[in-house]
Amino acid sequence: MARPNPIRRDHSAPDLARTALELARAGVPVLPLRHGKVPFGNCRACAGRPPACGGRPNMKTAGPCQCPAVCHGWASATTDPAVITSQAWTLAWRLAVAVAYHPAGAGLTVVDLDNPPAVEWARHTLPATRTVPTTRGEHWIYRGTMPSANQVRPGVDIKSRMAYARWLGPGTGTMADLPSAVRALVAADRPPRATTPTPASPEAPDTTPTGPTELTEPHPATADLRERPNRRL
C-alpha cells in the first residue's frame, strides 16, 4: 500500500508553539491552524445538537463552553500560556501548519487583500498602515475593531471581530487608526436593518451614546508593546 504524502508545515510544532507563546505574552490571542490553514474541528461534545457550548462553532451566539480542546474556531484564541501548553493543545500543535490570531482580541482590523489588483486598489484608496505580505497579496493592519465580512469588494475581506487571521510576521510600516473608508466597506456590504417606528416620549431622557466605543489597543508587533492580562476569548 502506498504511503500517504506527509503534511507540509510552515514550521515545526515547537516553532509554532513558541511563536504562539511569544504573541500571547504580547497580548495577542492565538490558535493553531490545521492542514488547509483552517481551525481544528470541534470535539464531539461541542459539535452536538444542540451544542453544549452555545452557538459554536460559528459563534453566532456565545455559550458557556469550558472545553479544553482546540474547538470553536476563532473563539478558541487565547493568551493563556497554560492553555497554549496544555496536553490538548500540545497534540494540536503537532498537527498544526500555522499560527492564527483573533484580530479584534488584539484591538485590530485586518484588511485581507487576496490578489495584486486588490493591493493596487488599497494603495490608491486606503491610508498607509502596517502591511504584511501574504501568499497572494497583503494584509493591511489598522488599529481599531469592527464587524468582519468577506468579499466586501473583489479580492477584499475584512477580518476583525468573530474572525481569525493567519500570523505571517509583524510586517512593516507605521500602523494607522482604522479609517472610515474601511468601515464603509462593511456598511455598504450589509442591507439596511428594518426598524419599526415608535412614538417619541417627551418625558423620556435621551440616552443615546455620544462617543465611539471601539477598542484602540496597539498592535503587539509595534514598538509600543503593552502587556495585557491573559485571557481566553
Residue, then its C-alpha position, 0 to 999 in steps of 0.5 A: m500500500a502506498r504511503p500517504n504524502p506527509i503534511r507540509r508545515d510552515h514550521s515545526a510544532p515547537d516553532l509554532a508553539r513558541t511563536a504562539l507563546e511569544l504573541a500571547r505574552a504580547g497580548v495577542p490571542v492565538l490558535p493553531l491552524r490545521h492542514g488547509k490553514v483552517p481551525f481544528g474541528n470541534c470535539r464531539a461534545c461541542a459539535g452536538r445538537p444542540p451544542a453544549c457550548g452555545g452557538r459554536p462553532n460559528m459563534k453566532t451566539a456565545g455559550p458557556c463552553q469550558c472545553p479544553a480542546v482546540c474547538h470553536g474556531w476563532a473563539s478558541a484564541t487565547t493568551d493563556p500560556a497554560v492553555i497554549t501548553s496544555q496536553a490538548w493543545t500540545l497534540a494540536w500543535r503537532l498537527a498544526v501548519a500555522v499560527a492564527y490570531h483573533p484580530a479584534g482580541a488584539g484591538l485590530t482590523v485586518v484588511d485581507l487583500d487576496n490578489p495584486p489588483a486588490v493591493e493596487w486598489a488599497r494603495h490608491t484608496l486606503p491610508a498607509t498602515r502596517t502591511v504584511p505580505t501574504t501568499r497572494g497579496e497583503h494584509w493591511i493592519y489598522r488599529g481599531t475593531m469592527p464587524s468582519a465580512n468577506q468579499v466586501r469588494p473583489g479580492v477584499d475581506i475584512k477580518s476583525r471581530m468573530a474572525y481569525a487571521r493567519w500570523l505571517g510576521p509583524g510586517t512593516g510600516t507605521m500602523a494607522d487608526l482604522p479609517s472610515a473608508v474601511r468601515a464603509l466597506v462593511a456598511a455598504d456590504r450589509p442591507p439596511r436593518a428594518t426598524t419599526p417606528t415608535p412614538a417619541s416620549p417627551e418625558a423620556p431622557d435621551t440616552t443615546p451614546t455620544g462617543p465611539t466605543e471601539l477598542t484602540e489597543p496597539h498592535p503587539a508587533t509595534a514598538d509600543l508593546r503593552e502587556r495585557p492580562n491573559r485571557r481566553l476569548 
